[in-house]
Every structure is written in C-alpha cells, then in structure tokens.
C-alpha cells in the first residue's frame, strides 16, 4: 500500500506540474485550461497529504490527468474561436453605467434573498412549525431530524414544490452577490445576504447542498466578473484572497458539521464521530472514483444518457451509485456513493463519450473566457458555468438540478437586461 501511495503521490505531483505549465502558457490561473488543472491538483494533493489512507489508484489518477489535458486542449481551441463581435463593452469601465448596474444588482439580489426566505417558511409550514419556532434550537433540530428521517425512510418523499421553486432564488441571490462584490469596490452585506436563507434551508433539511451550492455559485460569478474587470489578469494567489479562501473552506466545513448535528437531532452528538464523516464528504470521492475506475474501466456498461448529469431537467429518477468504502483506519473509514464528475460522465456517455464532453466543456470555457475578457455580459454568465462545473466536479455535475439551471437562466437574463438598459 505504501508503494502505491508513493506512485500516486508522484502522479499527483505530475498533475500539479502540468497545471503550472498550463498556467504559465495562459498567464492566468483563471484561464479555463489552467483553472481545471488547478482545482484537481489541489483536490488530489489534499487527499494524499491529509488522508493518506484514502487510497488513490494510479489508473484513476492517470485518467484524471488525461481529462485535465483534454479540457486544456478544448480550452486552447475555444480561445481561438472568433464568434460574436469583438468590440469591448464600456459598461464595466464607465463609472456612471457601472454605478447604475451595481444599484440594480443590489436591489435584485436583496429581492431574490427575500424570495428565497419564502422557501424556509414553506418548509417550516410543511413541518407544522411557525416562524417563532426558529428561536428554539431544540424545535429546529426536531424539524431537521423529521425531514431527514422522511427523506431516508420514505422513497416517495418529495419536498414541497413551492419550496423547491423558491429555493432557485437563493441560488440567484448567490450568483448576483458574487457579481456585485466583484463590481463594487466596497464590501456590501447585500452581496452575501443569500447565504442566510441557504443556511436556514441547510439546517432544516440537513442536506448541506443549499449552502455549498450557494457558495460555489457565488464564487463562480465572482471569478467570472473579475475576469471581465481585469481583462483576464486577475491575480488569484494574493495574501488577502488566500485568507478569504481559507475562511470559505472553514465555513464550508462548519456548515457541514452543523448539518450533521441537525440530522442527528441532538446537540449532545459526539463531534469526534462526525470527523470521519466530514473528511469523507470532502475528500472521499476522488478515492472512491479511482478505486471504481481501476476495477471497472474496461467493462461494458449500459449508458445513462443524461440520467446522472441532467437528471432534474430531463425528469429522470436519480440513480444512486453503489457505496464504496474509503479509508483503512478506524478514524477515517467511511462509505460513500459520491464518485466525482468523472464517473457520472462515464456512466452517462462512456469513456470515449466522456472525453468528448470534457473537450466540448473546455472549448466552451475557452470561448467564454475570451469574450468575458472584453466585458460581454453573456460571456460572464457563461464563464460562471465553467467555473461552477469545475468547482463542483468533486461531487458531481451541478446542472443535474433543475433549481440550478433555472437560477442560472435568471442570472444570465438579469445581466443581459440590466447591462442593456444601463
């Protein structure tokens, strides 16, 4: 096992070196070609350093390295495609137009967060609770435990349709907030107000996805807008931004722990027992994928044709993967059904098909980056898609959820309309 860890570690270092070379070629970590490699270099390096008993099979790591190169090749080609007029937009550089845009975005972001709070009220009402119950921690945990029990014990359980619809506005508020904080030179509470309903839904449903998706969407919109503001010369690794990223990671872990405690429905939960669950949630999927890939890459399997990657929009019933045990010590051993975006693509489109999808994704990202550099509003929204997929690739494909698709459609429409009338 130690020999395999050493080989896997060398393979991960090779992946990191490839990411650095791509970054040097493109002169920006936010270039889609470099960004995808950076994300996966950080993920795999964190796995081998922090949880070395989460075995990374060499065949799986090699596949991920190959996929990084495929995305990079697609992004290189996409960056050379000339589609749409090349004229720069003055919207982001003209102070008067920019101030009007910020005002409209701030108002819409706040309104979206208010509508997102409507989802919280619907969930409380469905559980027979009132708004006053939110001040009782015991009552909130009771509601959270009831929702968690219903979701896992009753396969026909379905969240209220109205709550699902209103939760889209939580994600819209996150997207608008990310763009707003990039545009505005001063910090505004409105830019993060969408995290309030996201945290409430996370505690009530104990799913954690609402908050984590909000964080990923917020960051994706922030990065895409920053590309437009800096003409692609955004510096990712400054002291301040490293500190902010560290805070975001700590917040994500904290929210996950809170959600797990709420799921148990008891404040006396053993926090040490939660540690392996949290570790596997954030770093278990790469190990699970490489273990699965090394044993199954040559097998012929029926194609899902979107039943994982576009389950919600296409109306498919979400198929669960078999659980994989990761970790060998008593402290870290857990089972997980999450196997990264790579297995989802293989499940739906085959090995060859997944390579084509990743190439097209890189092509799309490279084109969007080129256009976003010139300040095109639609390109900013499209580039945010690429960043969102990259940041969420550890867990799966984010647009498998109808709420995410709807929120992004509203976000793109909002940018186009507001930029046109400004």
N, C-alpha and C positions, 0 to 999 in steps of 0.2 A: 504493500500500500504506500509506503514511503517513497519507493521508486516512482510509482505512478503520480504521486503528488509532485515530485520534483520535475517530472516531464511536463505535467500540466502547468506548473509554475513557469517553466521556460516558454511554453506555448502562449501563456498569458502575457509574458514579457514581450514576446514577438508581436502579439496583437497591439500592445501599448506602443511598441516601436513603429509599427505600421501606422497607427493613429497619429503619432508625432510627425512622421514623414508626410502624411496627407495634409496635416495642419500647416507644415512649412510650405508645401506646394500651393495651398489655397490662401495662406496668410490670415486665416481666421479660424478659431475653434467653432464658430457658428456656421461656417460653411457646412452644408448637409453631409458632404463626404467625410469631413473631419469629425463632425458632431456625433454621427452614428458610431464611429470607431471609439471616440472618447467615452461615450456612455457605456459601451460594452467592455472597454478596458477597465473602467472604474468598477463596474459590477463584478467582473471576474477576479480582478485583483483584490477587491474587498473580500470575496469568498475565500480565496486561497490564503489570505493573510489572517482574517479574523475567525474563520471557521474552517480550519484545515481538514477536519474530519468530514466535511461535506465534499465527498469525492467528485472531482471533475474528470470524467473520462476524456482521454486525449482525442478520440474520434469526434466527440461532441464539440470540444473546443476548436478543433480544426474546422468543423462545419461552420461554427460561428465566425471564425476568422475569414473563411471563404465568403460568407454572407456580407461581412463588412467590406470586403473588396468589391463585391458585386454592387452594393449600394453606392460605393465610391465611384465605380465606373459609370453607373447610371447618372450620378450627380454631375460628373465631369461632362458627360454628353448634354445633360439638361442645361447646364450653364452656358452652353454654346448655341442653344436653340434661340432663334430670333422670332418671337411670336408676341404680338401686341406692339404698339408704338413704344419707342424707347424714351420719349420725352420725359423729363423728370417732373415730379409733382412739387409745386411750391407750397403745398398745404402744411408740410411739417417744418418748413423753414420760414414761412411767413408768420410773424408773431401774431398779427391780428386774426388771421384764419385759424391759427393753432389755438389761440385762446377761446375762440368760438367753439372749436371742436372739443376742447377739454371741458367746457361748460356743459355741452350737450351729452358728452360721455358720462360726466359725473352724475347728471340727473338721471340718465337711463340706467346707470349702474345701481344707483340707490333704489330706483323703482323695481329693478329686477330682483334685488335682495329682499325687498318688501314682499314681492310676489312669491319668492322662494320661501319666506316665512309662512306663507299660506300652506305650503306642504307640511310644515311642522304642525300647524293647527289641525289639518286633516288627519294626520297620524294620531295626534292626541285624541281627537274626537272619535276616531275609529276604535281606539282602545278604551273608550268610556271615560276619558280623563278630561279635565278642563285646563285652561291656561294657568290657573292658580296652582295646579299640581307641579308645575315646573320648579317651584321653590322648595319642593320636598325631594331630597335626594333618594330617600327610600322609595317614594312613589315612582320617580323616574326609572330607578333600577327595576322596579316591579314591572313597569310597562315594557322596558327593554327586554327583560327576561321572557315576558309573554310573547313578544314579537319573535324573538329568537327561537323559542320553543315551537311556535306555529310554523315558522319557516322550515325547520329541520324535521319536524314530525309529520307535517301535512304537505304532501307533494302538490296538492291542488291549491295551496295557499297563494293568494295573489294580493299584492298591495293595492290600496285604493287607486283607481285610475286617475282621479283628480290630483292626488298627491304625486303620482309619477309625472303627470303633465307639469305641475307647478315646480317640481324639482329641476326641470330643464332651466328654469330661470335662475337657479342657484349657480349652475354652470355658466350661464350667460353673464351673470354678475362677475364671476371669476375671470372670464375672458376680457370683459370690458375693464375690469380692475387692473389686469396686467398691462393692457394698453395705456390706461390712464396714468399709472405710476411711471411708465416709461416716458410719456409725453410731458407730464407735469414736473417741473424742477423741484417742487416741494412735496414732501410726503402728505398724503391725504388719507384720512381714515376711510373715506368712501371707497378708496381703491381696494380695501381688504374687507369691506363690510359683508361681502358674500360668504365669507368664512363663518359668519355667525349662524345662519340657517344650516350651512353644511355641517357644522359641529353638532348642532341640535339633532339633525337627522341621523348623524353617525351614532350619537348616544342612544336615541330612541330605537333605531333599527339594529344597532350593533354590527353593521356591515362594514364600516370604515371607508367604503368606496366613495361615499359622497364627499368626504373631506379630502381624501387623497386625490380623487379626480379633480376637485376644485383647485388643489394646489398645483397639479400638473398643468391644467388648462391655464391657470393664472400665469405660471412661469413660461408656458409656451407662447402666450400672447405678448408677454413682456419681452422675451427674446426676439420674437419676430418684429415687433415695433422698434426695438433697439437697433436691429439691423438697418431698418429704414432711416432712423435718425442719424446713424453714424456712417452711412454708406457702406455698411459691411465691415467696418473697422472696430467694432465693439470689442473691448478687452474683457475677457471672461474671468481671468485669474488676477484680480486686484485684491488687496488686503480686505477692503470693505465687502466686496462681493463674496469672497471666500467665507467671511464671517457670517454674512446673510445666508449663504447656502448651508453652513453648519447649523444655524438656527432652524432653518427649514427642515433639515434632517431630524434634529432633536424634536421638533414639533410633530413631525410625522410619526415618529416612534411613540411619543407621548400620547397622541390621539389613538394610536393602535392599542396601547396599553389600557387607556380609558375605555375604549370599545370592548376590549376583552373582559374587563371588570364588569362593565354593564351587562355583557352577555351572561356572565355568571350570576348577576343579580345580587351580589353580596360584596360589601366593602371590605369584609374580612378575608377576601380572596388572597391566597398565598402568591405574592408577587414573584417569588423565585420560580414558582411553577409556570409563570407566564413567560419567563425569559426564553426558553426554547421555542415557544410558540411564536414569539415576536421575531426571533432570529430566523426561523424557517420561513416566516411570512415575507421577509425582505431579501433573504439570500438563499432560500431553499430551491427556488425554481431553476436556477442555472444547473445545479447538481442534478435535479430531477430530470431536466432535459437531456443532459449528457449521458446519464445512466440509461434513459429510454432510447436515445439515439444509437448508442453503441450496440444495443441488443436488437434493434428493430429497423435500422436504416435500409436494409436490403429486402425487407418484407413487402409484399404487395398488399395494399390495404384499400378498401373502398373509399372514394373521395367524398368529402363532406360538402364540397362546392358551396362554401359560404356559411355552413351551419354553425361554425365557431366564430369566424371573423365578422359576419354580418347577421348574427342570429336574430337580433331585435328588429332591424329594418326589414328583413326578409320573412319574419314571422316564424322562424324555426324554434323548436324547443331546444334549449341549450343542452348539448351533450357533454356529460362530465367525463374527464379522463380518469383512468384507474389511478388510485393513490400509489405514490412512490415513497419509499422510506429513505430519508436522507439523514446523514449523521450517524456516527457509530458509538458515541459516548452517551451515558445516561443523561447528561446535561443538555445535549443538543439533538438527540434523536427524535425525529418527528416524521409524520406522513404528510404529503401534500399532493393536491390534484392540479396545482398550477405548474405549467411546464414551459413558460415563456412564449413569446410571439412565434418563435421559430417552429415549435411543434404545431401550433394552431395553423400556420401556413402549410406545413407538410400534410396535416390532417385534411385540410380543405382542398389543396391543389397539387399534392405530390411533391417529391423532391425537386423535380425539374420545374414544375409549376411554381413552387415557392421561390425559386431563384429568379424566375421571370417577374414575379410580383415584386420582389425586392429591387430588381433592376428598374422597374417602372416607378417604384416609390422613390428611388434615388433620382431618376430622371425628373420626376415631378418636383422633388425638393430642390434640385439644382436650378430648374427653371424659375421656381417661385423665389428662390434666393436672389437670382439675377434681377428679377423685376422688383422685388422688395427694396433692393439697394437704391432703386430710383424712385422710391416713395409711393409706389402704386398700392392703393388701399386693398384691392382684391388680392394682390400678391402677398400682402402682410397676413391676411386671413388664411391664405393657402399655405404659407410658410409655417404658420402656427400649427397646421395639421401635421406637417412633417415632424416638428419638434414634439408634439403631443404623442405621436406614434412611437418615436424614439424613446422618450422618457417613460412611456408606459409599456415598452416592449418586454420588460422584466416580468410583467404579469400577463400580458396578452394584447389583443387588439382593441383599442378604446372605442372604436366606432361599431362594435358589436352591440352597443347600447343605443336605443332609439333616442333617449334623452340627450346623449352627447351629440348625435347627428343633428337633432333639432336645435340645440343650443348653438352649435357652430353655424348652422344656416342663418339663425337670427343675428349672430355676431357679424358674419360677412355682410349681411344685408344692412345692418346698422352702420358699419364702416362705410359702405358704398353710399348710402343715403346721406349720412352726416358729412362726409367728405365732399359730396356733390353740392349740397346746399351751403357749405361753408365757403 
